[in-house]
């Protein structure tokens, strides 16, 4: 990525995150997402999947950079999975919105989306292996 594109990408990512953070209600979650532990795990997951959105890659057949590291099982459902790398998947902003729309539609749709996200991780790991274990 050239410097100009990187600067545009970084600026867009910051603005997107600001909006996301502003709309997040849970203070415990807010605090967690600013924690050193989360930042370390988030960055490990980004590197593990080469900073690409797996849904965009496999479903939309396009390469998009990561904007969010998404908890497949949400924090409000299982706080103990907050740093579980098996529960984390890299997503673009557009896909993150798609995923949450499915999560909000119905319990059945949410479960189907969660299984799809897990399958995308398995597919990537089978196809490319994993370049980071920690």
HUURSUL-V904244 format. One record per backbone hydrogen bond with DSSP energy under -0.5 kcal/mol. NH is the residue of the N-H (numbers start at 0). CO is the residue of the C=O. Records with the same first field share a line. If there is no record, write none. Layout:
NH = CO + CO
//
This chain:
5 = 1
6 = 2
7 = 3
8 = 4
9 = 5
10 = 6
11 = 7
12 = 8
13 = 9
14 = 10
15 = 11
16 = 12
17 = 13
18 = 14
19 = 15
20 = 16
21 = 17
22 = 18
23 = 19 + 20
29 = 25
30 = 26
31 = 27
32 = 28
33 = 29 + 30
34 = 31
38 = 34
39 = 35
40 = 36
41 = 37
42 = 38
43 = 39
44 = 40
45 = 41
46 = 42
47 = 43
48 = 44
49 = 46
50 = 45
51 = 48
52 = 63
53 = 51 + 89
56 = 52
57 = 53
58 = 54
59 = 54
61 = 55
63 = 61
65 = 50
66 = 90
67 = 90
69 = 67 + 88
71 = 69 + 86
73 = 71
76 = 73
77 = 73
80 = 77
81 = 78
83 = 80
84 = 82
86 = 83
87 = 84
88 = 69
90 = 67
95 = 91
96 = 92
97 = 93
98 = 94
99 = 95
100 = 96
101 = 97
102 = 98
103 = 99
104 = 100
105 = 101
109 = 105
110 = 106
111 = 107
112 = 108
113 = 109
114 = 110
115 = 111
116 = 112
117 = 113
118 = 114
119 = 115
120 = 116
121 = 117
122 = 118
123 = 119
124 = 120
125 = 121
126 = 122
127 = 123
128 = 123 + 124
130 = 47
//
